[in-house]
Amino acid sequence: QVQLVESGGGLVQPGGSLRLSCTVSGSIFNIGVMGWYRQGPGKQRELAATITRGGNKNYAESVKGRFTISRDNAKNMMYLQMNSLKPEDTAVYYCRVRPLLGDEYDYWGQGTQVTVSS
């Protein structure tokens, strides 16, 4: 069974930083795409950033220049460094893994709350 566990969320003031981590465990190897998604209050879940196994990154326009996604393939871990946080970044952040092509698997974590408020 594959499990994704997010950590690192919390309360931070506007302009502050947080680093999220996602740990993937279980029988899964050579993960194609890892990504961070978020769902703010009263909003639909949206993509924040994705990274392929080869290191190609994609960011939502709203986080470009402020967030940095990275992954450690050997450890099956993914990170999201979030800087210059804004109140509109308040959301539950989820990690997701899926193949680069096809739909062999699609796993989500339970989410971690990020609140940006003074």
Backbone as numpy.savetxt, mean C-alpha at the origin, in Angstrom:
# Nx Ny Nz CAx CAy CAz Cx Cy Cz
-2.35 -21.20 2.80 -3.20 -20.01 2.80 -2.31 -18.77 2.80
-2.67 -17.81 2.00 -1.90 -16.59 1.87 -2.50 -15.51 2.77
-1.64 -14.83 3.51 -2.08 -13.74 4.38 -1.28 -12.48 4.10
-1.98 -11.35 4.10 -1.34 -10.05 3.97 -1.65 -9.25 5.24
-0.62 -8.73 5.87 -0.81 -7.97 7.09 -0.14 -6.61 6.95
-0.95 -5.57 7.10 -0.43 -4.20 7.04 -0.09 -3.72 8.45
0.88 -2.82 8.53 1.22 -2.20 9.80 1.79 -0.81 9.53
1.85 -0.01 10.58 2.48 1.31 10.48 1.52 2.48 10.43
0.22 2.20 10.41 -0.74 3.29 10.39 -0.81 4.01 11.73
-1.54 5.11 11.75 -1.69 5.86 12.99 -2.17 7.27 12.74
-2.05 8.09 13.78 -2.46 9.48 13.72 -1.22 10.35 13.52
-1.28 11.25 12.56 -0.14 12.13 12.28 -0.67 13.51 11.94
0.11 14.52 12.24 -0.29 15.89 11.92 -0.04 16.19 10.44
-0.79 17.12 9.89 -0.52 17.53 8.50 0.95 17.91 8.32
1.51 17.47 7.22 2.93 17.71 6.96 3.84 16.62 7.49
3.29 15.73 8.27 4.08 14.66 8.86 4.30 13.49 7.92
4.94 12.45 8.45 5.29 11.26 7.66 4.89 10.00 8.39
4.63 8.98 7.60 4.40 7.63 8.11 4.98 6.64 7.12
5.34 5.47 7.61 5.82 4.39 6.74 4.97 3.16 7.00
4.26 2.72 5.97 3.45 1.53 6.05 4.25 0.32 5.57
3.95 -0.82 6.18 4.56 -2.08 5.75 3.47 -3.09 5.47
3.74 -3.97 4.53 2.84 -5.08 4.22 3.68 -6.36 4.20
3.30 -7.31 5.02 3.98 -8.61 5.07 3.09 -9.66 4.44
3.64 -10.36 3.47 2.91 -11.43 2.77 3.46 -12.77 3.23
2.58 -13.63 3.72 3.02 -14.95 4.16 2.16 -16.02 3.51
2.67 -17.25 3.53 1.93 -18.35 2.94 2.56 -18.83 1.65
1.85 -19.71 0.97 2.38 -20.34 -0.24 2.15 -19.46 -1.46
2.99 -18.50 -1.59 2.94 -17.62 -2.76 4.36 -17.17 -3.08
4.71 -17.26 -4.36 6.07 -16.96 -4.77 6.05 -16.10 -6.02
7.12 -15.37 -6.20 7.29 -14.54 -7.40 6.06 -13.66 -7.66
5.68 -12.91 -6.65 4.51 -12.04 -6.76 4.73 -11.02 -7.88
3.75 -10.94 -8.78 3.89 -10.05 -9.92 3.77 -8.59 -9.56
2.62 -8.21 -9.01 2.35 -6.81 -8.70 1.93 -6.70 -7.24
2.54 -5.77 -6.55 2.13 -5.44 -5.19 1.63 -4.00 -5.20
0.59 -3.74 -4.44 0.05 -2.39 -4.48 -0.58 -1.95 -3.18
-0.63 -0.64 -3.04 -1.33 -0.01 -1.92 -2.58 0.68 -2.46
-3.69 0.40 -1.82 -4.96 1.04 -2.14 -5.47 1.71 -0.88
-6.36 2.67 -1.03 -6.89 3.34 0.14 -8.36 3.67 -0.04
-9.05 3.76 1.09 -10.47 4.10 1.08 -10.73 5.12 2.17
-11.01 6.35 1.75 -11.30 7.41 2.68 -12.75 7.38 3.12
-13.10 8.13 4.16 -14.47 8.16 4.67 -15.45 8.57 3.57
-16.44 7.73 3.34 -17.46 8.04 2.34 -16.99 7.97 0.91
-15.82 7.39 0.69 -15.27 7.31 -0.67 -15.10 5.87 -1.11
-14.93 5.70 -2.41 -14.63 4.38 -2.94 -13.15 4.07 -2.77
-12.84 2.79 -2.74 -11.43 2.39 -2.65 -10.72 2.82 -3.94
-9.52 3.34 -3.79 -8.76 3.81 -4.95 -7.31 3.37 -4.84
-6.68 3.32 -5.99 -5.27 2.97 -6.04 -4.43 4.13 -5.53
-3.43 3.80 -4.72 -2.44 4.80 -4.30 -1.13 4.60 -5.07
-0.66 3.35 -5.09 0.60 3.08 -5.78 0.74 1.57 -6.00
1.42 1.21 -7.09 1.73 -0.19 -7.34 3.20 -0.32 -7.75
3.71 -1.53 -7.58 5.09 -1.80 -7.97 5.16 -3.24 -8.48
5.81 -3.43 -9.63 5.96 -4.76 -10.18 7.19 -5.45 -9.59
7.29 -6.72 -9.85 8.43 -7.47 -9.35 9.74 -6.87 -9.89
9.68 -6.37 -11.09 10.87 -5.78 -11.68 11.16 -4.37 -11.24
10.25 -3.79 -10.43 10.51 -2.48 -9.87 9.82 -1.32 -10.57
8.98 -1.61 -11.55 8.24 -0.53 -12.20 7.15 -0.01 -11.27
7.09 1.30 -11.09 6.18 1.91 -10.14 5.12 2.75 -10.83
3.95 2.79 -10.21 2.85 3.60 -10.70 2.20 4.29 -9.51
1.94 5.59 -9.63 1.35 6.35 -8.53 0.10 7.06 -8.98
-0.85 7.20 -8.05 -1.99 8.08 -8.29 -1.47 9.51 -8.33
-2.10 10.34 -9.14 -1.66 11.73 -9.26 -1.66 12.44 -7.92
-2.60 12.08 -7.07 -2.76 12.77 -5.79 -1.62 12.50 -4.82
-0.81 11.45 -5.07 0.27 11.13 -4.13 1.65 11.27 -4.75
1.71 11.54 -6.04 3.01 11.67 -6.72 3.86 12.75 -6.06
5.12 12.41 -5.86 6.05 13.36 -5.26 6.03 13.35 -3.75
5.05 12.68 -3.16 4.95 12.64 -1.69 5.10 11.22 -1.16
4.59 10.23 -1.90 4.63 8.83 -1.48 5.68 8.08 -2.30
6.32 7.12 -1.66 7.28 6.25 -2.35 6.98 4.81 -2.00
6.74 4.01 -3.04 6.49 2.58 -2.84 7.77 1.80 -3.08
7.97 0.75 -2.30 9.12 -0.13 -2.49 8.74 -1.53 -2.05
9.57 -2.50 -2.43 9.31 -3.89 -2.05 10.62 -4.63 -1.87
10.54 -5.68 -1.07 11.67 -6.58 -0.85 11.20 -7.95 -1.31
11.63 -8.35 -2.51 11.15 -9.61 -3.08 11.58 -10.82 -2.25
12.75 -10.76 -1.67 13.25 -11.89 -0.89 12.42 -12.12 0.36
11.90 -11.04 0.92 11.12 -11.14 2.15 9.62 -11.10 1.92
9.19 -10.93 0.66 7.77 -10.78 0.36 7.15 -9.65 1.18
7.83 -8.53 1.17 7.33 -7.36 1.90 7.26 -6.15 0.98
6.37 -5.24 1.34 6.17 -4.02 0.58 6.05 -2.87 1.56
6.46 -1.69 1.11 6.45 -0.53 1.98 5.83 0.67 1.25
5.32 1.60 2.03 4.86 2.87 1.47 5.34 3.98 2.39
6.31 4.75 1.92 6.78 5.91 2.66 5.90 7.10 2.27
5.24 7.66 3.26 4.30 8.76 3.00 4.82 10.02 3.67
5.13 11.02 2.88 5.63 12.29 3.39 4.64 13.41 3.05
4.82 14.53 3.72 3.97 15.71 3.47 2.49 15.33 3.48
2.11 14.60 4.49 0.74 14.09 4.55 -0.28 15.22 4.70
-1.43 15.01 4.07 -2.51 15.98 4.07 -3.76 15.35 4.69
-4.67 16.15 5.20 -5.91 15.58 5.76 -6.64 14.69 4.77
-6.57 15.02 3.49 -7.25 14.19 2.48 -6.59 12.84 2.26
-5.43 12.60 2.87 -4.81 11.28 2.82 -5.40 10.35 3.88
-6.26 10.88 4.73 -6.89 10.05 5.75 -7.71 8.95 5.08
-7.42 7.71 5.45 -8.06 6.56 4.83 -7.59 5.28 5.50
-8.29 4.20 5.19 -7.76 2.87 5.50 -6.92 2.45 4.30
-5.69 2.06 4.56 -4.76 1.66 3.51 -4.67 0.14 3.47
-4.85 -0.39 2.27 -4.84 -1.83 2.06 -3.69 -2.24 1.15
-3.09 -3.38 1.41 -2.14 -3.92 0.45 -2.81 -5.03 -0.35
-2.31 -5.20 -1.55 -2.89 -6.15 -2.49 -1.77 -6.78 -3.29
-1.92 -8.07 -3.62 -0.97 -8.74 -4.50 -1.75 -9.48 -5.58
-1.20 -9.45 -6.79 -1.83 -10.12 -7.92 -0.75 -10.41 -8.95
-1.07 -11.26 -9.93 -0.07 -11.55 -10.97 0.13 -10.35 -11.89
1.23 -10.35 -12.60 1.46 -9.31 -13.60 0.46 -9.48 -14.75
0.16 -10.73 -15.08 -0.81 -11.03 -16.13 -1.79 -12.07 -15.60
-3.01 -12.01 -16.07 -3.99 -13.00 -15.68 -4.58 -12.75 -14.31
-5.34 -13.75 -13.85 -6.05 -13.61 -12.58 -5.91 -14.85 -11.71
-4.73 -15.42 -11.72 -4.49 -16.65 -10.95 -4.75 -16.43 -9.46
-4.43 -15.26 -8.96 -4.68 -14.95 -7.55 -4.89 -13.46 -7.40
-5.52 -13.09 -6.28 -5.77 -11.67 -5.98 -6.07 -11.59 -4.49
-5.07 -11.21 -3.72 -5.20 -11.21 -2.26 -5.12 -9.78 -1.72
-5.91 -9.56 -0.64 -5.95 -8.26 0.02 -5.67 -8.43 1.51
-5.11 -7.39 2.09 -4.96 -7.35 3.53 -6.20 -6.76 4.18
-6.18 -6.69 5.51 -7.32 -6.19 6.26 -7.31 -4.67 6.39
-6.18 -4.06 6.13 -6.12 -2.60 6.15 -5.53 -2.04 7.43
-4.95 -0.84 7.30 -4.45 -0.11 8.46 -4.91 1.34 8.34
-5.36 1.90 9.44 -5.94 3.24 9.44 -4.84 4.30 9.48
-4.95 5.26 8.59 -4.07 6.44 8.61 -4.97 7.66 8.78
-4.71 8.42 9.81 -5.49 9.63 10.08 -4.55 10.82 10.12
-4.83 11.81 9.28 -4.01 13.02 9.23 -4.86 14.16 9.76
-4.49 14.64 10.93 -5.30 15.66 11.60 -4.47 16.41 12.62
-4.79 17.67 12.80 -4.11 18.46 13.82 -4.92 18.44 15.12
